[in-house]
């Protein structure tokens, strides 16, 4: 590959966030030391920016959801982040909430990412997830069920925006969780009364 082509390959990519492994694949390299040296060169030039150790972006307009799901994989954007955007919850959260295989809160480039642990069989099931190309995000119905899965008592502001048929279609991936089913029935009955 010609000397100047390395950064142009990254700039042309449809991703906004890159791990060292991503860059090695794009550049067709097998030696991570060589790749890291070249990455550091582009950082010094201002062509790449480090947002977290091992993760790089083209510019400050990178997709924070993409970064969130790349830091710990497998993962998807869910919980309050999705429910707020769907109008189910009204409270604003600056944090981005992600379903993952671990529970952890980290900060990267002034953004807080809150990872919540979900059982592997649920985490890796794509039912109720939307593929955005570079990351997955839960549909509001899946995010609603994710919150119920992890919380015994939770207040939702507006359940009328949910597609209840889709909620019940996704429910089986939570492996017949009796507590969840009971709580879900209560929420559904309250929703029908208010309707």
HUCOR-V32750 format. One record per backbone hydrogen bond with DSSP energy under -0.5 kcal/mol. CO is the residue of the C=O (numbers start at 1). NH is the residue of the N-H. E is the energy in kcal/mol with one decimal. If there is no record, write none. Layout:
co & nh & e
CO & NH & E
CO & NH & E
This chain:
co & nh & e
2 & 5 & -1.2
2 & 6 & -0.5
3 & 6 & -0.7
4 & 8 & -0.8
5 & 9 & -1.8
6 & 10 & -1.2
7 & 11 & -2.6
8 & 12 & -1.8
9 & 13 & -0.9
10 & 13 & -0.7
16 & 58 & -0.9
18 & 56 & -3.1
19 & 23 & -2.2
20 & 24 & -2.5
21 & 25 & -2.2
22 & 26 & -2.4
23 & 27 & -2.5
24 & 28 & -0.8
24 & 29 & -2.5
25 & 28 & -0.5
30 & 32 & -0.7
31 & 35 & -1.8
32 & 36 & -3.0
33 & 37 & -2.1
34 & 38 & -2.0
35 & 39 & -2.8
36 & 40 & -2.7
37 & 41 & -1.7
38 & 42 & -2.1
39 & 43 & -2.2
40 & 44 & -2.3
41 & 45 & -1.8
42 & 46 & -0.8
42 & 47 & -2.4
42 & 48 & -1.3
43 & 46 & -0.7
49 & 51 & -0.5
49 & 57 & -2.7
52 & 55 & -3.1
54 & 20 & -0.9
55 & 51 & -2.0
55 & 52 & -1.3
56 & 18 & -3.0
57 & 49 & -2.3
59 & 62 & -0.7
62 & 64 & -0.7
63 & 67 & -1.9
64 & 68 & -2.5
65 & 69 & -1.9
66 & 70 & -1.0
67 & 70 & -0.8
67 & 71 & -1.9
68 & 72 & -0.8
76 & 99 & -3.0
77 & 138 & -3.0
78 & 81 & -1.1
78 & 82 & -0.7
79 & 82 & -0.7
79 & 83 & -2.5
80 & 84 & -2.4
81 & 85 & -1.3
82 & 86 & -1.9
83 & 87 & -0.5
83 & 88 & -2.3
83 & 89 & -1.3
84 & 87 & -1.0
88 & 157 & -1.2
88 & 158 & -2.4
95 & 97 & -0.5
96 & 114 & -3.1
97 & 78 & -2.2
98 & 116 & -2.9
99 & 76 & -1.7
100 & 118 & -2.6
102 & 104 & -0.5
104 & 115 & -3.5
106 & 113 & -3.1
108 & 111 & -1.3
111 & 108 & -2.6
112 & 96 & -2.2
113 & 106 & -2.5
113 & 115 & -0.7
114 & 98 & -2.6
115 & 104 & -1.6
116 & 100 & -2.7
119 & 122 & -1.2
119 & 123 & -2.8
120 & 124 & -2.4
122 & 125 & -1.4
124 & 126 & -0.6
126 & 129 & -2.1
128 & 139 & -3.0
130 & 132 & -0.7
130 & 137 & -2.2
132 & 134 & -0.9
135 & 132 & -3.0
136 & 77 & -2.1
137 & 130 & -3.3
139 & 143 & -2.6
140 & 144 & -2.4
141 & 145 & -1.9
142 & 146 & -2.6
143 & 147 & -2.2
144 & 148 & -2.1
145 & 149 & -2.4
146 & 150 & -1.5
147 & 151 & -1.5
154 & 156 & -0.6
158 & 161 & -0.7
159 & 162 & -1.3
162 & 164 & -0.9
163 & 167 & -1.9
164 & 168 & -2.3
165 & 169 & -1.5
166 & 170 & -2.1
167 & 171 & -1.8
170 & 173 & -2.0
171 & 174 & -2.1
172 & 175 & -1.6
174 & 177 & -0.5
176 & 178 & -0.7
177 & 181 & -2.3
178 & 182 & -2.3
179 & 183 & -2.3
180 & 184 & -3.0
181 & 185 & -2.3
182 & 186 & -1.7
183 & 187 & -2.4
184 & 188 & -2.7
185 & 189 & -2.6
186 & 190 & -2.4
187 & 191 & -2.4
188 & 192 & -2.3
189 & 193 & -2.0
190 & 194 & -2.0
191 & 195 & -1.3
